[in-house]
């Protein structure tokens, strides 16, 4: 085994040792801890889709004001994603991951205790800040503990907890809204943060990151425990031999920081990801945040609008499953372009169906297609992004991509509120469709393929 004093050797030894491990219940348990937070984050954020119409009615908000309220969480997410990524690359994944729970829980609780729309906006920003911290760290941690042959599938499955949380939020609102009101829903959603905070204490720090920043003894210690737990999960049989099949840059050439995202070999990837995240999230949140409210405005009663939104969201489950399979069978780049173009076409047809008050069956069919591709798109975004950066800057790169995306998600709901009175629902969904097309073009021209390659190999 490589000497601990030899930083470069330890770095590659840790990576090679992780890559050769088979997937066991131990790695799946760690994955489950991360995925649980994804699920509850989705519930908190998705709740606004189902509650916006009622909140708008209670406070007498205009379309523009409702758009601002819907966008407030994304301001917090913009700040949280950028800051957390840099902090996680400097201080570690685990401590920053834990701190995010505090902002998330307090923000959700205070949303439920808000008696003015201004206070509600402020605490939606706090809630969003905690959520924004989650995403780049969760992506990075899953990427760094799951071997290359399974990495894309597991990150896609991680993102699959997003539609599950969104659907769960709709079900919660459907049954509990008449009993506790929208404030009670937010208070209920604060409770899981305590559970997740406690469970996360069992997460180890990323040995890849520890080796990368020179904390070699800690990296070796955690890696050894990691291997022991995997061996126990396999019933005590011997682990596969370590095979180092890739090389990386010398340690002296490695400098972490924001500028690292634009160094030779990374600038093109960063530009592609920023365009992708901005336009994908502009389209996604501009449309989905307003789904329930738009159906109500089109003439559907509150309970029906919530029911229809839940129903069409069910297509997100096969959407992310199909995307998770296609990521490994076909590749990241092609799957990403397919999901974006599918989202564009289906969003356009859904917008026309909703605005023309067609038969519910046609509306639901168009909505099912739209959610299938939208949630498939999310799976690719989260699988693809962290693979494009080296360990030293993975959380920073993922964080800033996510943060740029939050600018799009911040603008999306607001833009919808502005153009809705002018262009109507068909115009709103056409704008969303065009956003997805722009994102697809960026990936097709600037994207690189990462399927089946070790992180250290891709980082070259």
FENZIPE-V80615 format. One record per run of one state. SS is the DSSP state (h for helix, s for strand, l for the rest). FROM is the first residue (numbers start at 1). LEN is the number of residues. If there is no record, write none. Layout:
SS,FROM,LEN
SS,FROM,LEN
This chain:
l,1,6
h,7,13
l,20,5
h,25,35
l,60,3
h,63,29
l,92,1
h,93,20
l,113,4
h,117,29
l,146,2
h,148,43
l,191,1
h,192,11
l,203,4
h,207,6
l,213,3
h,216,18
l,234,17
h,251,3
l,254,4
h,258,5
l,263,4
h,267,22
l,289,2
h,291,7
l,298,4
h,302,12
l,314,1
h,315,15
l,330,2
h,332,24
l,356,4
h,360,29
l,389,2
h,391,56
l,447,8
h,455,4
l,459,2
